[in-house]
Amino acid sequence: DVKVTQSSRYLVKRTGEKVFLECVQDMDHENMFWYRQDPGLGLRLIYFSYDVKMKEKGDIPEGYSVSREKKERFSLILESASTNQTSMYLCASSFTLGTYNSPLHFGNGTRLTVT
Amino acid sequence: SQQGEEDPQALSIQEGENATMNCSYKTSINNLQWYRQNSGRGLVHLILIRSNEREKHSGRLRVTLDTSKKSSSLLITASRAADTASYFCATDPGFQKLVFGTGTRLLVSP
């Protein structure tokens, strides 16, 4: 069974801090994603990656960056945390086989509060 | 860009009743997927229906897709208290960039 592990369930940071959210998957999936989830807005894609060292901007990349140095690990970085980045952050992974893209496998989320 | 919109936003039923949730989207898709989220947890994939399919079943779940109306429905039959969760539709335009709706909160009372 695929396991996507996010390093923290809850995180409290101060405005201006640099924040790292870590995500690891154990199924050799090539695709990894970072979403944020806010009430009334659903899930919005921040960044995704199709391969090691590759990254693509999603719908709301401003204020975020990502790193994918190893296939199993995809990190989300908040360069200078702000209160409007308080949210639930969800990591997901999937694989691609020819033209078939598998459904997403999600981690349990990191609830980040920026004060 | 939010593409999927679920209806209703919230649904409250008794155990044993059926629950129907609807999803509308705006552009062409390769497939449409439904996910469930228990409170405070990640999403779990339930079922995927391709654009050339009209109906799909999985256990107590039935999904329909009408590409001419750009809509889908998820039916949960004989609901249980354990089905209490939020349900999201997600559309795949073909680039693996799933676009999620805002979800339907389902409450099943014993």
Interface residues (C-beta under 8 A of the other chain):
Chain A: V4 N31 Y35 G40 L41 G42 L43 R44 L45 F48 Y50 G58 D59 L90 A92 S94 T96 N101 P103 L104 H105 F106 G107 N108 G109 R111
Chain B: S1 Q2 G4 Q33 Y35 G40 R41 G42 L43 V44 H45 L48 F88 A90 D92 Q96 K97 L98 V99 F100 G101 T102 G103
